[in-house]
């Protein structure tokens, strides 16, 4: 029964046909209340009404479609207030000038206070009229929000006033100028004012353009003045400091959009306008003195400017060429040339790695520059590099451990890559290697083979095939000598001389000029024994004894006691004569030994004019002349038991000239044939021009002409019958 009654229950609802009317004068009274509240906010006095009540009043008015009127009324009130503010600036008692910093600062503080008050007021006003802002204003895209309306009014009636704007911008620029000159300024004031200009959207047109113009003038004048007054490191330090300062200004108070043009302006006026002057004035000194931090700063700064890195590259290259040339072309520096080149290379490598951030352009240009200057003096660097390697690989070199020696050889190979005269290096290296191997003066077989491996990797197997053959000969010679000693034990008269022979394949070793000398009977007998032994095992081979390479250990007796001498074969033949007598003339020695005249003079010089004077020359003098007599020095004294008496050598450069000419001739011939085979017919001048392009070593026109004539004689090419300056290739 209860449920039936509940189901039949009805609730009567009355429908409103009309919206309740607002009380009379409600709109006017409410606006009056709101107007008073806005006025209190603008006057910075307390509001009589509750903020929630005011917010509700705005919502009520908006609900009854008076939003448009309310917005207009609010705008008018705000506009009237802002217009009134301009009067305090127009009637400002101080005449603000750029050089009147106190008046300017007071003005800026006043305009800043006005702006801050305006912003605070608009925030409070918007909080009361928030419902209007979020409904009516939001639905009308043509209307600015209440906050934007406030900005628009301040912009139109305060900042757009020409006098106010000029005073404001002048004041800001004056503060920045003072800060740039080292004074402390109110940065928060600057930040607030520049933020105001940004918010009002007048920053670029009213401030930035003038700011950049003045910055440009300031740094243009400063750059000109300081380039005259300061040394390059000090100047670059100042530039770096200025860039940091301007970067800090952007972070602290300038708009971030100013950063790019501002920094570009500083870079242009302090760096871009003075690139060549900076480099010409100071780069060489920085490099000479190895000023790492200053060079790092130079690279970093120049990398910021258009064309800066390219200018630095060019001067870098010129410095390397000029400095390197002083090392290479001065004959007085030959003794230390290679070490100076290695030190210089280490120095520039370190600069590239630490200062130039391993920039590939700097690395490549450094290599080109090294190649340019090192070949300004043909052949000599190649010769001295070979000699340097010899000094490091020779026994008795205690300067370096195996690891250090390996590093030195690696560095040498880098320098070696730059030289064009690799054939020259090969000739000297081969001659020095032969000496080390033949007299057993190689410091380390591992080091020798390591160097050989490096050369093979750099120049190919053809370059090192003969050098490798020299090592094979030495190993085979050891085996032969083991067999020979066994052979000698079976001889009825083995003799008193212990003979060691190295069998050298002629094509592998340097070319030695055969020299006939008069050996004593015991030596000749031993030679024949070895010849019989060797040819018995290797029939068909021919042995040629190289007397210039022979050496011996002689035992001698003096008043002081016994000594041993390590001497050449020529020195041996001379000294053995003094077993038969105490005094001989130059002519007698020459006749008995059979040693060639100039070689004998050098041999006697080493025995009678050197440090260990086993013989006494009469008359005294450095040079050996015809008629000189030589007497055995029975009073000879020396602190060592075994003494090495070095043979005085001719300059190897002279002795190798034939080798180089032969090498060059082959290369010129090959180049001519290669060109003619491709072109078939070619004029003399064009052929010579093409040869100069292809040949990697200096050559005279006369030498080219000789090689062309030689090839014509050998029927590789022929002259044109009508034009003798025209050549045809003969297939």
ABEGO torsion letter per residue (X at the ends): XAAAAAAABBBBBBBBABBBBBBBGAAAAAAAAAAAAAAAAAAGBBBABBAAAAAAAAAAAAAAGAAAAAAAAAAAAAAAAAAAAAAAAAABABBBBAABAAAAAAAAAAAAAAAAAAAAAAAAAAAAAAAAAABAAAABAABBBAAAAAAAAAAAAAAABAAAAAAAAAAAAAAAAAAAAGBBBBAAAAAAAAAAAAAAGAAAAAAAAAAAAAAAAAAAAAAAAAAAABBAAAAAAAAAAAAAAAAAAAAAABBAAAAAAAAAAAAAAAAAAAAAAAAAAAAAAAAAAGBAAAAAAAAAAAAABBGAAAAAAAAAAAAAAAAAAAAAABAAAAAAAAAAAAAAAAAAAAAAAAAAGGBAAAAAAAAAAAAAAAAABBGAAAAAAAAAAAAAABBGBAABBAAAAAAAAAAAAAAAAABABAAAAAAAAAAAAAAAAAAGABABAAAAAAAAAAAAAAAEAAAAAAAAAAAAAAAAAAAAAAAAAAAAAABABAEABBBBBBBBBAAABBBBBBBBBBBBAAAAAAAAAAAAAAAAABBGBBBBBBAAABBBBBBBBBAAEBBBBBBBAAAAAAAAAAAABABBBAAAAAAAAGBBAAAAAAAAAAAAABABBABBBOBBEABBBBGBBBBBBAABBBABABBBBBBBBBBAAAAAAAAAAAAAAAAAAAAAAAAAAAAGBBBAAAAAAAAAAABABBBBAAAAAAAAAAAAAAGABBBBAABAABBBBBX
